[in-house]
Amino acid sequence: MLCAYFDCQFGAAGDMLLGAMIDAGLDLKTWEKQLNTMSLPEDSFKIKISQVKRASIAATKFDVIVKHEHTHTHEHNADGEHKHAHSHEHTHDEHSHEHSHSHEHTHDEHGHEHTHDHGHTRKLDEVLQIIASSKISAKAKALSNRIFQRLAQAEGLVHGVSPNEVHFHEVGAVDAIVDIVGFAIAYDLLGIEQSYVSAVPLGAGQVRTAHGLFPIPAPAVVRLLQETQAKTSNLHIQYECLTPTGAAILCEIATAWGTTPSFQKIQGSGFGAGSKDPADMPNVCRVLIGVKSYTSLESQSSFSEETIVQLEANIDDLSPQILAYTADMLYLNGALDVSFISALMKKGRPGHIVSVICQPEDKLKLQEIILRQTSTLGVRAQTLTRIVSEREWQEIELEGQPIRIKIARDHQGNILNAQPEFEDCAAYARHSGKPLKDVMNEATASYILQNKTVLSRRQAEKI
């Protein structure tokens, strides 16, 4: 398994993470070809990639230069002073209008210089449509969507609105779309299957946003880290060292936080740089990419590890018939497992806890189904990891009728379990008139008989 470790002990932003991927050996020609298929206004941006040094460390600096009549430039000084300069120029027939203004406050967004298109705010649906209409790979599209959806949900919780009503300002600007989609393309092209992320610093101070003065870490960043149970460090950095875009990317890809994976070999590494070069620390984040080793204590498992999401909601005032219908809808829309747990609710009322296991990319869709189909007012979500066996199907026949057998194996190919498919057995039981339990036993015995040359005695006894 090709694995990545994102070393973000000095913080991270979208452009820095992408810079690290480029520095690690990304095929820029293929990457840029995919990126240019996005349906953004023609010639709306230009990419600039340069080699810089940060505290004597050589790193790649990634910049997006937005071309638009309406520009908004951020410049952050190393001492934490943050200056904004706006300029507008409009021409309407014989009427022209120019104005400019500037202001400053104490804020350093990890030493970045950005040019933002603020002439148009975008909602989530619009951003997702830009991604959907592009010709980037399916995996890159899915990852881009999940990052934006995760960010929209965090921003929505902060501002008390639904994810679809969030107005993206900096995040929805052309440069941030390029950062997120560009990262997703790079992640796919480099073949990374699993990622680990270092503990991240929170930073300190204040940041002025479109909604006013906010504390650092930004509320959306806190929501993102809280949801994924991310580990934070105690490194004191007196500015915004982790941006919402950077946090959303890391929270989406992280299998585990604060854990360094064991590599059989490291195939690539790279540093991504912020704009400024503080004297007391390197303004960089780093990525290591290599083949994961399964010999360490942390990963000494014979099974694969994957990230899942668990959704939960409390319900004490709904018909069981509606709950059953809701379960069907959840399964039809990608739920891996749905269960209802009996519980005693407030005021001594009996009720149920709806528990759903799903893939991260299906989280928002399934949360909305629960909210729409039931009477609950909120749906909890937490990101978890689990180890799973490899699964495959084998078919046997009972009196000419096919019965599927689900096979579970470990990484070494050992068969751990063989279970007849219930629906196939039930159909045969109805057809033959035999008891279902006898049919299931017969199907299992038939499978063992057909595979006696490959099954050990111990395995057959276990099955």
C-alpha positions in Angstrom: 0.0 0.0 0.0 1.4 3.4 -1.0 1.1 5.6 2.0 1.8 9.3 2.8 2.8 11.1 6.0 2.0 14.8 6.1 4.4 16.5 8.5 2.5 19.8 9.4 4.2 20.6 12.7 4.4 24.3 11.7 0.9 24.4 10.2 -0.5 24.0 6.8 -2.6 25.7 4.1 -3.9 24.4 0.7 -1.1 25.9 -1.4 1.6 24.6 1.0 0.2 21.1 0.9 0.1 21.2 -2.9 3.6 22.6 -3.0 4.8 19.7 -1.0 3.2 17.2 -3.4 4.8 19.0 -6.4 8.2 18.9 -4.6 7.8 15.1 -4.0 7.9 14.4 -7.7 4.4 15.1 -9.2 4.2 14.8 -13.0 3.4 18.5 -13.6 2.5 18.1 -17.3 -0.2 15.5 -16.6 -1.4 17.4 -13.5 -1.8 20.7 -15.3 -3.6 19.0 -18.2 -6.3 17.7 -15.8 -6.5 21.0 -13.9 -7.2 23.0 -17.1 -10.3 21.0 -17.8 -12.2 22.8 -15.0 -15.0 25.0 -16.2 -13.6 28.3 -14.8 -13.7 31.5 -16.8 -11.1 31.4 -19.6 -7.7 32.7 -18.6 -9.1 33.4 -15.1 -5.9 32.2 -13.4 -2.3 31.4 -13.9 -0.1 29.0 -12.0 3.3 30.0 -10.7 5.7 27.4 -9.2 9.0 28.5 -7.8 11.9 27.1 -5.7 12.5 29.0 -2.5 14.2 28.6 0.9 12.6 28.7 4.3 15.0 28.9 7.3 17.6 27.3 4.9 15.3 24.5 3.8 14.7 24.3 0.0 11.0 24.1 -0.8 8.5 24.5 -3.6 6.2 27.6 -3.5 2.9 27.2 -5.3 0.9 30.3 -6.2 -2.3 31.0 -8.1 -2.5 34.3 -9.8 -6.1 35.3 -10.5 -6.8 37.4 -13.5 -9.8 39.6 -13.0 -10.9 43.2 -13.1 -11.7 42.9 -9.4 -8.7 42.0 -7.4 -8.1 41.6 -3.7 -4.5 41.2 -2.6 -3.4 39.9 0.8 0.1 40.5 2.0 1.2 39.2 5.4 4.3 40.3 7.1 6.6 38.1 9.2 5.8 40.2 12.3 2.1 39.3 12.1 0.9 42.5 10.4 -1.7 41.9 7.8 -2.5 44.5 5.1 -5.4 44.3 2.6 -5.5 46.4 -0.6 -8.5 46.4 -2.8 -8.9 47.9 -6.3 -11.9 48.0 -8.5 -12.3 49.3 -12.1 -15.6 49.2 -13.9 -16.4 50.6 -17.3 -20.1 51.0 -18.3 -20.6 52.8 -21.6 -19.3 56.4 -20.9 -19.2 55.9 -17.1 -16.1 54.8 -15.4 -15.6 54.2 -11.7 -12.4 53.7 -9.7 -11.8 53.4 -6.0 -9.4 51.8 -3.6 -9.1 51.4 0.2 -6.8 49.6 2.6 -6.7 48.5 6.2 -4.5 46.6 8.5 -4.7 44.3 11.5 -2.7 41.8 13.4 -3.0 38.6 11.5 -0.6 36.4 9.6 -2.2 33.5 7.6 1.0 31.4 7.7 2.8 34.0 5.6 0.9 33.6 2.4 0.4 36.1 -0.4 -2.9 35.6 -2.3 -4.8 37.2 -5.0 -8.5 36.5 -4.6 -11.5 37.0 -6.9 -14.1 38.4 -4.5 -16.5 39.7 -7.2 -18.6 36.6 -6.9 -19.3 34.4 -3.9 -20.1 30.8 -4.5 -22.4 28.3 -2.8 -21.5 24.7 -2.4 -23.6 23.5 -5.3 -21.9 25.9 -7.7 -18.4 24.7 -6.6 -19.4 21.1 -6.9 -20.8 21.8 -10.4 -17.5 23.2 -11.5 -15.8 20.0 -10.3 -18.4 17.7 -11.9 -18.2 19.3 -15.3 -14.4 19.0 -15.4 -12.5 16.1 -16.9 -10.3 15.2 -13.9 -10.2 11.6 -12.7 -13.2 10.1 -10.9 -11.0 9.7 -7.7 -9.9 13.3 -7.8 -13.5 14.5 -8.3 -14.7 12.4 -5.3 -11.9 13.7 -3.1 -12.5 17.3 -4.1 -16.2 17.0 -3.4 -15.6 15.5 0.0 -13.2 18.3 1.0 -15.6 21.0 -0.1 -18.5 19.3 1.6 -16.6 18.8 4.8 -15.6 22.5 4.7 -19.2 23.6 4.0 -20.5 21.6 6.9 -18.0 23.1 9.3 -18.7 26.6 8.1 -22.5 25.9 8.3 -22.2 24.8 11.9 -20.2 27.9 12.8 -22.8 30.3 11.2 -25.9 28.3 11.9 -26.9 27.5 8.4 -27.1 24.4 6.2 -24.0 23.5 4.2 -25.8 24.4 1.0 -26.4 27.9 2.2 -22.8 28.7 3.0 -21.4 31.5 0.9 -17.8 30.8 0.1 -15.7 33.9 0.0 -11.9 33.1 0.0 -12.7 29.3 -0.1 -14.9 29.7 -3.1 -12.5 32.0 -4.9 -10.6 30.7 -8.0 -7.3 30.2 -6.2 -8.9 28.1 -3.4 -10.7 26.0 -5.9 -7.4 25.4 -7.7 -5.7 24.6 -4.4 -8.3 21.9 -3.4 -8.9 20.4 -6.8 -5.2 20.6 -7.6 -4.4 18.8 -4.4 -6.9 16.1 -5.2 -5.5 15.6 -8.7 -2.0 15.3 -7.3 -3.1 12.9 -4.6 -4.6 10.6 -7.2 -1.6 10.9 -9.7 0.9 10.0 -7.0 -1.1 6.9 -6.2 -1.5 7.6 -2.5 -4.0 5.1 -0.9 -3.7 6.1 2.8 -2.4 9.1 4.7 -1.3 10.0 8.2 -0.9 13.5 9.6 1.2 14.9 12.4 -0.2 16.7 15.3 -0.9 20.3 14.2 -0.4 23.6 16.0 -3.5 25.8 16.6 -1.8 29.2 16.5 -3.0 32.2 18.5 -4.3 35.7 18.0 -7.1 37.1 15.9 -8.2 37.1 12.3 -10.5 39.6 10.6 -12.9 37.8 8.2 -15.9 38.8 6.1 -18.0 38.3 9.3 -15.8 40.4 11.6 -13.0 39.7 14.0 -12.6 36.0 14.8 -10.3 34.2 17.3 -7.5 31.9 16.1 -7.8 29.1 15.6 -10.7 30.0 13.3 -14.1 28.4 14.5 -14.3 26.4 11.2 -10.8 25.0 11.9 -11.8 23.9 15.4 -15.0 22.3 14.1 -13.0 20.3 11.5 -10.4 19.1 14.0 -13.1 18.3 16.6 -15.0 16.1 14.1 -12.0 14.0 13.2 -10.5 13.9 16.7 -7.3 15.4 15.4 -4.3 15.6 17.6 -2.8 19.1 18.2 0.6 20.2 19.4 1.6 22.7 22.0 4.0 24.6 19.7 3.3 28.3 20.3 2.8 30.2 17.0 1.4 33.7 17.3 -0.6 33.8 14.1 -3.0 31.7 12.0 -0.8 28.7 11.2 -3.7 26.3 10.0 -6.1 27.7 7.5 -9.7 26.3 7.0 -8.7 25.0 3.5 -5.6 23.3 4.9 -7.6 21.8 7.8 -10.3 20.5 5.5 -7.8 18.7 3.2 -6.0 17.1 6.2 -9.2 16.1 8.0 -10.5 14.4 4.8 -7.4 12.4 4.0 -6.2 11.5 7.6 -6.4 7.8 8.5 -4.7 8.7 11.9 -3.3 11.8 13.6 0.0 12.1 15.3 1.2 8.7 14.1 4.2 8.2 11.8 3.7 5.2 9.6 6.3 2.5 9.2 7.7 2.5 5.6 9.3 -0.4 3.9 10.9 2.2 1.7 10.4 6.0 1.1 9.8 6.7 -2.6 9.5 10.5 -2.5 9.5 13.5 -0.2 8.9 17.2 -0.6 8.5 20.5 1.2 5.8 23.1 0.4 6.5 26.7 1.4 4.5 29.6 2.7 5.3 33.1 1.4 7.3 34.5 4.2 10.6 33.3 5.8 10.5 33.7 9.6 13.9 33.6 11.2 12.9 31.3 14.1 11.2 28.4 12.2 10.8 27.0 8.7 7.5 28.1 7.1 6.9 24.8 5.4 5.0 21.5 5.6 6.4 18.2 4.4 5.2 15.0 2.8 6.8 11.6 2.8 5.5 9.0 0.4 6.4 5.3 0.4 5.3 1.7 0.7 3.8 1.0 4.1 5.3 -1.7 6.2 3.1 -4.1 8.1 5.9 -5.2 10.5 5.6 -2.5 13.1 3.5 -2.9 16.3 1.2 -0.1 15.1 0.3 -2.0 11.9 1.1 -5.6 12.7 -2.3 -6.6 11.4 -3.3 -9.2 8.7 -6.1 -7.0 7.7 -6.6 -3.7 5.7 -7.4 -0.5 7.5 -10.0 2.0 6.2 -11.7 5.2 7.3 -15.5 5.1 7.9 -18.1 7.5 9.3 -20.6 6.6 12.0 -23.8 8.6 12.1 -26.2 8.6 15.0 -29.5 10.2 15.9 -31.9 9.9 18.9 -35.6 9.3 18.1 -38.5 8.8 20.6 -41.6 9.9 18.7 -41.7 8.0 15.4 -43.5 4.9 14.1 -41.4 1.8 13.7 -42.8 1.6 10.1 -41.2 4.9 9.2 -37.9 3.7 10.8 -37.9 0.6 8.7 -38.6 2.7 5.5 -35.7 5.0 6.5 -33.4 2.0 6.8 -34.3 1.0 3.3 -33.6 4.5 2.0 -30.2 4.6 3.8 -29.2 1.3 2.3 -30.2 2.4 -1.2 -28.1 5.5 -0.9 -24.9 3.7 0.2 -25.1 2.9 3.9 -22.8 0.0 4.8 -24.8 -0.9 7.9 -28.0 0.5 9.6 -29.1 -0.5 13.1 -31.7 0.7 15.7 -30.7 0.5 19.3 -33.5 0.6 22.0 -32.8 3.3 24.6 -34.5 5.2 27.3 -34.9 8.8 26.3 -35.7 12.0 28.2 -38.8 12.0 30.4 -38.6 8.2 30.6 -39.8 7.7 27.1 -38.6 4.5 25.2 -37.0 5.3 21.9 -34.3 4.3 19.5 -30.8 5.4 18.5 -30.3 5.2 14.8 -26.8 4.1 14.0 -25.4 4.2 10.4 -22.0 3.1 9.1 -21.0 4.7 5.8 -18.1 5.8 3.6 -16.9 9.4 4.2 -18.1 10.5 0.8 -21.7 9.5 1.6 -21.9 11.2 5.0 -23.8 14.4 4.1 -26.2 12.6 1.8 -27.2 10.1 4.5 -27.4 12.7 7.2 -29.9 14.6 5.1 -31.9 11.4 4.5 -32.1 10.9 8.3 -33.2 14.5 8.9 -35.8 14.4 6.1 -37.3 11.0 6.8 -37.4 11.0 10.6 -38.4 13.4 13.3 -34.9 14.0 14.7 -33.5 17.5 14.8 -29.8 16.6 14.5 -27.5 13.9 13.3 -24.1 13.3 15.0 -21.1 12.2 12.9 -17.7 10.9 13.9 -14.9 9.6 11.7 -13.4 6.3 12.7 -11.0 3.7 11.4 -11.6 0.0 11.2 -9.7 -3.1 10.0 -11.5 -5.3 7.5 -10.9 -8.7 5.9 -10.7 -9.2 2.2 -14.0 -10.3 0.7 -15.0 -12.3 -2.3 -17.9 -14.4 -3.6 -18.0 -18.1 -4.6 -21.0 -19.9 -6.0 -22.1 -23.4 -5.3 -25.3 -25.3 -6.4 -28.0 -27.1 -4.5 -30.1 -29.2 -6.9 -29.2 -26.9 -9.7 -30.0 -23.7 -7.8 -27.1 -21.3 -7.3 -26.2 -20.2 -3.8 -23.6 -17.5 -3.2 -21.0 -18.0 -0.5 -19.3 -14.9 1.0 -15.7 -15.6 1.7 -13.5 -13.6 4.2 -9.7 -13.8 3.9 -6.7 -12.1 5.6 -3.7 -10.6 3.8 -2.0 -14.0 3.6 -5.0 -15.5 1.9 -6.2 -17.6 4.8 -10.0 -18.2 4.8 -11.5 -16.9 8.0 -15.2 -17.4 7.3 -17.5 -18.7 4.6 -21.2 -17.7 5.0 -24.0 -18.6 2.6 -26.0 -15.6 1.3 -29.3 -15.4 3.2 -31.5 -14.3 0.3 -30.2 -17.2 -1.9 -30.8 -19.7 0.9 -34.2 -18.3 1.6 -35.3 -18.6 -2.1 -34.1 -22.2 -2.2 -35.9 -23.0 1.1 -39.2 -21.6 -0.3 -38.7 -23.5 -3.5 -37.7 -26.9 -1.9 -39.8 -26.7 1.2 -36.8 -27.5 3.4 -36.2 -25.6 6.6 -33.9 -22.6 6.1 -31.5 -23.7 8.8 -31.0 -27.0 7.0 -30.4 -25.2 3.7 -27.8 -23.0 5.2 -26.0 -26.0 6.7 -26.2 -27.9 3.4 -24.7 -24.9 1.5 -21.8 -24.6 3.9 -21.1 -28.3 3.8 -21.2 -28.2 0.0 -18.7 -25.3 -0.1 -16.3 -27.2 2.2 -16.6 -30.3 0.1 -15.8 -28.4 -3.1 -12.8 -26.7 -1.6 -11.4 -29.5 0.6 -8.1 -29.4 -1.3 -7.5 -25.8 -0.4 -9.0 -25.7 3.1 -7.0 -26.8 6.1 -8.8 -29.0 8.6 -8.7 -26.1 11.1 -10.2 -23.7 8.6 -13.0 -26.2 7.7 -13.8 -26.8 11.4 -14.0 -23.1 12.0 -16.4 -22.6 9.1 
